[in-house]
Amino acid sequence: MNLQKRTPRQATAEARPVRRAGLALAAASLLVVAGTACESDGATPAGDAAPAASASTEPGDQAASPSGARSPDAEEDVTATSGEGDGPGKSSPDRTEKLVDGSEARITEVGEQHYVAEIVSKGAVVATLETDGHDAGLNANGMFVALTLSGDLASWMGNDHQGPGTFALEGGWKAKVTKVGELRYRAQIIGHDGVAGTLETDGHDTGLDANGVYIVLSNGGVISSHK
């Protein structure tokens, strides 16, 4: 018999001081009877009530993206990647920046050197950038967006080149773009001392911060830079 689980009335009865031995024996008898009844009918004690259900996701951007915006109580989900989709479960971004085409980026820090930028147009999330150990980039219909490991974001239009080929970039850099597969291009970023970095698309666009020069390579082989 489990006497640890007691109803609030039993707890109150036990808390009262007992002045006579007869009253103490009567209270003990009532306690045993009540405990047996609780065990036999299978009722859940008040203290073991099931936790409240978690808050459901809020309406809004979720109609335009798989995951959608969530309420502050929702469990955080950090699975966004560059391309179509929505960002993490955090409903309030750390900051919002206007982009060159009039849309906006909602930037959220989700960890050390780990940022997510939701690209929002006309109230709908149309693309997501995420840095998770590397910079990120996106070619959004001719608007290039780069997001760095430190959370810096830049957007621009033009100054693009269609690979394969070798092209001059901002800041004195060059890019040697080669096609290595379907929707897969590689760009060697070349400086005065040779190859300083490499960008490679693998089904999604990518980006790089080269000492203050933002570079984006799309999965269609288009490369662009901005200073």
Buried (B, 14 or more C-beta within 10 A) or exposed (E): EEEEBBBEEBEEBEEEEBEEEEEEEEBEEEBEEBBEEBEEEEEEEEEEEEEEEEEEBBEBBBEBBEBBBBEEEBEEBBEBBBBEBBBBBBBEBEEEBEBBBEBBBBBBBBEEBBBBBBBBBEEBBBBBBBBBEEBBBBBBEEBBBBBBBEBBBBBBBEBBBEBEEBBEBBBEBBBBBBBEEEBBBBBBBBBEEEEBBBBBBEEBBBBBBBEEBBBBBBBEBBBBBBB
